[in-house]
Amino acid sequence: MATKKRSNFSAGSATSGSSLIPWLCLATIIILFDQVSKITITKLFAYAESLSVTSFFNLTLVYNKGAAFSFLAAESGWQRYFFTAIGLIAAAYITYLLKRHATQKLFCAALAMIMGGALGNVIDRLLYGHVIDFLDFHYQEIYHFPAFNIADSAICIGAALFILDELRRVKK
């Protein structure tokens, strides 16, 4: 239903693949930053090694075999293929949506960020069998938010932009 409503607001839906290029470039940039950061952290840190950067932020190399917040991380290994498949299916569907709504900037920026983040984590699962996380925020060493990475950040920012786009569209 949302797709039908969205197409009503699309002033000239994308007719050529060229309007897809900026969104695929944004996703690619996210993937590149994500992968370069992960390669760098794995070269500089041993597993579980931590460097205090501020009173609330550490760089800490950890691996996540599950999904967000280590969901299903303790399973036997099937989750690697499950989350890889979900990421690839999501990327294919997002590409379809980007092509269909390429002129809607906020919507497409949100989707491109989500796709770039999802594919960044898919690459980890395919290459290493786990996702590399290293951004560790905490409060007085008492509460640690689960470690995450640039791909996870892109997914969260993309989701927030998606919600903002929906709220703006509903107001119209």
N, C-alpha and C positions, 0 to 999 in steps of 0.2 A: 504494500500500500504506500509506504514512504517513497518508493521509487517512482510510482505514478505521480504523487504530489510533487516530488522534486522536479520531474520533467516539465511540469507546468510552469515552474519558475525559471527554467533554463532558457535564457534568451539566446537561442541558436545553439542547440546541442552540437557537440563536436562532430564534424563531418569528415575530417581528415585526421590521420594519425599524427600529424605534426603537432597538434595541440596537446598531445599526450606527452611529448618530449620534455617539457619543463617539469612535469610531475615525476617522470621516471628519473630525470636528472637529480631531483631533490631526494628521492629514495636512494639513488646510487651514492650520493654524497654522504647520506646518513650511514649507509653500509660501509663506505670507505673509512669514515671517522671511527666508526665502531670497531672495525677490524684492525685498524692501525693502533687504536688505543689498547685493544686486547693483546695484540702481538707485543707491543711495548711493555705492558705490565707483566706479561709472562716471561719476557727476557730479563726484566729488572728484579722480579720478586720470586721467591720460592713459594710453594703452596702454603697458605695460611700466614705468610709473612705480612706484617702490617707496618705502615709508616704513618705516624700522627702528623697531620697537616695543620689542623687547627684544633681548638678545644672541642669541636663537635664533628670533625670530619677526618677519616683515615682513608688511606689507600690500602686495601687488603685483598690479596689474591685468594679467591675461593671459587669452587666449581659448583654448579647447580645442575643436577641431572633431571630435575623436574621442571615445573613451570614457575610462574610468579610465586614468590615467597616460598620456594622449594616445594610447591604442591606436587605430590606424587614422587618426590625425589628418592624415597626409600624403596620404591618398587624394583622389580627384578631386571628392568632394562627395556621392557616393551614401550615405556613412556617416551623414550628417545624417538622411536619411529612414529608414535602417535602424534607428538608435538611437532615433529618435522612435517608430517602429512598435513596437520592443521595449518601450519605456517605456509606451506606451498599452496594449499587450497585457498587460503585467505588472500595470498598474493595474486593468484589468478582472478579471483572475484574482484579484488580491489582494482586490478588492471582494467577489467571490464567496466567498473564504475567510473574510473578515471577517464576512459575513452568516451563513455556516454555523457559525462558531465564536466568535460574538460574546461569549460568556460567559467565554472563556479570556483573561484579561487580559494576561498577559505575551506570549503568542503574538500577540494582536491588536495590542498596542502595538508589537511588533517589525514586524509587517506594515504598520501605519499609518505608521511612520517610513520604511520602505523605499518605500512608495507616495508619501508626501509628497516625499521626496528625488528619486525618479524623475520625478515630475511637475514638480518645480521645474526640473530639467534639460531636460525636454521643452519647457517654456515657453520657455526660452532658445533651444533649437534652432529652435523655430517662429518666434520673434520676431527673432532675431539671426543665425541660421545657425551658431551656436557656443555653447558653454557659457562663462559668465563665472566665472573662478576668481580668488581673491585672497588666500587664507590660505596663507602661505609659511613653512614651518618649515624650519630649517636647523641645521647643526652647524658652528660656527666658519667660516662662509662657504665651507666645503669641500664639504659634502654638503647639497644642497637636496632635501627631499622634494618631489615634484611638487605644485604649487599646487592647492588644492581650494576648496570652498565649503561653505555650510551644508547644501545638499542632499546633497552627498557625505558629509558628517559624519553626517547623519541615516540615510543608507543603511548606513554602516558600523556605527553604533550599533544600528540595527535588526537587522542581520545578527548582531551579537554577542548581542543579546537573543534572537534566534531560536535560536541555538546553545545558549544557556543554557536556554531553554525545552525544547528537545529533550533536553538532558542531564538536566534535572529530570524530564521525563516518562519517560525510559528508566530512571531509578533507581527509579521507582514500579513 
